[in-house]
Amino acid sequence: MQTVQDLPALRAAIRNWRSQGQTVGLVPTMGNLHAGHYSLLKLARARADRVVASVFVNPTQFGPNEDFARYPRTLAQDQAGLAENDCDLLFAPEVATMYPFGAEQGASIHVPGITDTLEGAHRPGHFDGVATVVCKLFNMVQPDLAVFGQKDFQQLKVIEHMVGDLALPVKVIGAPTLRADDGLALSSRNQYLSAEARVLAPQIHATLAQMRELVGKGHARRIVEEAAQSKLERAGFAPDYVAIRRVEDLSEPADGEREGLVALIAARLGTTRLIDNLQFD
């Protein structure tokens, strides 16, 4: 596996592959990789001749009181894991490569509408940072396809909207969430959980499953949401939102809708913020 940090080396490698008629898949990450990330790599490998993984902790998607400074940076470990999982090239740029005019002075992409709710409402500016860095990576790598995990469901929809609106020649693929045996979605932030919190954390997935079941039985959406929030609060969680939305655009469904829906939860457990979702069909 080749590791590059600068843009000319990245483009030279991809130009060589293109000259041989090979397709390119991209898996964007912020590093501290785990089995969930490697499942994205496997999916990209099945769809493309060559696979590029990026590792970049993007400063513009973190708010002023979020965990940018303490976000785990484990590049050597990530290099070894990517090499073991059949990655062709690791792109690990410095901030100056991604933001040559500085993170505060660079161009920014805003995807209206779908970024105004749920995560967007609780983390203002977060999706501007996500959309901007993903668009930059698409321009740098120029992949045929890119794979993103469905655990960050709203992020996936924002990227799909951006690609469609800007007519970017990239096929966006959503990969199923990889879970621990007890249902907890794999995440780099799980390592922040205390032993006691780790025991409680799977209740998020269990609550999502219960929400899906109740809506399927005809219970009113708002009542299901309120009951789920109360259940999590009693268990010691501090929910930011507990919501049922349409898969297509995350708009609020009408009462009686049972298909094409997704339940989403974001909640703090101790000092750790967890997100998860479950589609209804």
N, C-alpha and C positions, 0 to 999 in steps of 0.2 A: 504493500500500500504506500502510495506517495502522500506526503504531507506538504502543503504549501501555505504560505501566509500572505503572499502578495498577489495582486491581480494579474500581472504579466505571466507569472508561472502558472496560475490557474488557467488562463485562456490558452496558453501554449499546449497544456495537456489536453484540453477539450478540443482544440483545433486538430490535434493529432488523431483523436478518436473520430472526429467528424470526417477527416480525410479518408478514413477506413469505412465510412458508411455506418458507424455505430450510433445507437441512440443513448441518451443520457438521462438518468434519473437523479433527483435531488432529494435529500432528507435534511431539512434545516433543523438544528437543535441548539440548545444553550449549554450543551455539555452535561457532565455528571450523569453519564449514560447508564441505562439499566435495560432489563429485558424488554421493556415496552418500546424503547428506541430501536433495539435490534430487530423487533418484529416489523417496524417500519422499513428498516433496511432490507429485510427479507422480501417484503412486498415489492419494493423498488427493484430489487434484483430480478424478481420474476417478470417484471414488465419492461426492463431496459437492459441494454448490453453493458453499460457502465454505470456505476453508482458513485455519486459524490455526496458526502456528508459534511455539513458545515457545523462548526462549534463556535458560537459567538454569544456572549452574554450581552444582550442589547440594552444599553443604558436608557434609550428613549421610551421603552415600554414599562419602566418602573416609575412609580410615583415617588414623591419626596419622602414618604414615611414607609416605603416598602423595602424589601430585603436585597436590593442590588449589591450592597457592600458585602453581605455575608452569603450571597448565593454561591454554592460550592463550585469551585473551579478545579477540575481534575483532569487536565489535558493529557498527561502521560497515561493515566488509567484509561481514558477515552480512546487514545491512539491504539492501545493494546486491544481493547474490546472491538473496535472497528476492524482492525486487521484480522481478528479471529472470526469476524462475521462477514467477511468477503466484501469489504468496502474497497473501492479502487483508489479513491482520493479523499483525503481529509483537507478541507479548507478551513483554516483557523486564523482568520484575519485579526489584526489589531484594530482598535477603535478608529485610528487615523485612516485606515484603508476603507472602512465602511462610511466614515463621516469626514471626508477630507477638509471640509470647512468648519469642523467642530459639530458636535451633536446638537448644540443650541442654534447653530446658524445654517444647518442643512435644510434642504427641501423636505417637505412633509406631505404625506398622503392621508387624506381623510375620506373614509367611506361613510356617507351619511345614512341615517335611518337605523340600520341594523346595529350600529355601534352605540346607539343612544340608550340602550336598555341593558338590564342584567349586569354583566361584567363592566360594560361601558359606563353605566350609571354609577357604579361603585368605585371604578378606577378611571377617572377622567383622563383622557389622553393616552390610555394604554393601547387602544387599538390603532391609534395614529402611529405609534411606535412600531407596532407589529406590522401593519400594512406597509410602512415605509421600508423597514429592514427586509421584509420578504420580497418586495418589489426590487430592491437593490440586489438581493441575491439572485433573483430571476434574471436581472440584466447582466449580472456578472457571470453566472454559470450558463445561462441560456439553455435550461434543460427542456427535454421533451415532456417530462412529467415530474411532479413533486408530490411527496407523500407526507401527510399530516395525520396525527392521531385524533380520533373522534372524542377523546376525553376532553380536549379543549374545543367543545362543539361550536361555540360561538366564534372562536377564532377561525375554525374551518370555514364557517359560512361567510365571515368577513373576507377571507382570502378568495373564496369562490366568487363573491360579488365583485371584488377588485379586478380579478382576472377577466371576468365577463365584461365589465364596464370599460376597462382599458384595452380590451382585445389582445391580451397577452397570449402568445402561442405556447401555453403550458397547460397540460392536463393535470388538474388537481385531484388527487385520490385520497379519500378518507379511510384510514385504517382502524379496525375495531380496537376498542380499549382492552389492554391486557390487564388482568386482575390477579391478585393473590388468591389463594384457595378460599379465604373467607370473604371474598368479594371486593376488597379494597382495591381501587384503581391504582396501578403503579404510577409513582410520581417521585421526582427528585426531592420534593419537599417532605415526603413521608419520613425521611431520616430525622426530621426535627421533632417527630412525635415522641413523647415520653412513653415508657412501657405501659402505663395506665391508659394513655390516650390511644395508643395503638390498638388496644383491646376494644375501645369504643368506636374507633374510626369506621369499621365496616357497617355501622348502622346507617351511614349515608346511602350506601348501595341498597341495603334492605329497605330503607324508606322509599327510595326511588321505585323499587319493585312493587311496593305496596301502593304507591300512587298510581302506577300503571294498572294494577289490578282493579283498584276502586273505580277509576275512570272507565275501564272496560265494562264494569258492572253497571254503569250509568250514573254514578255519583257526580254531583256538580263539581266542576273544576275548582272553583274558589273554595268550596268547603274542603276538598281534598288537599289543596295547598295549605290552608290554615291548619288543618289537623296535622299535616306532616311537619309544619314549622313548630307547632306546639310540642309534638313528640320529640323533635330534636332538641328543643330548648330544655325540656325536662331531663334529657339524657346528658346535658352539660355542654351542648353546642351553642354557638352564637351565630345563627344564620344571617347572611347578607341577603339572600333571596332563596325562595322555594317556589318554583314556577313550572307551569305546563304551557308549552308554546307549540306553534306550528313548526315543523322541521324546515320547511322551505325558506322562511324568512324571519322566524322567531316572533311573529305577530301573535296576539292573543286569540285563541280559538273561541268559537261560539259554543255555548252550552249544547251538549249532544254530540259534538265531534269526538270521534274515538280513534280515527286513523290519521297517519301522517303527523303524529305528535311526538314531542320529546319532553321528558321531565328533567329539570335542571336544578341543582343545588350548589350553593357556595356557602360554606360555613367555617367559622373558626373553632378550633378545638385546642384550648390552651393558646399558645402563641403561633400555631400553625393554621394556615388557611387552606382548606381542601375544596376542590370542585369535582363534580361528577355529573353524569347525565345518563339517561336511559331512553332509547327510542321505543315507541309503542308497537311498531310493526317491523 
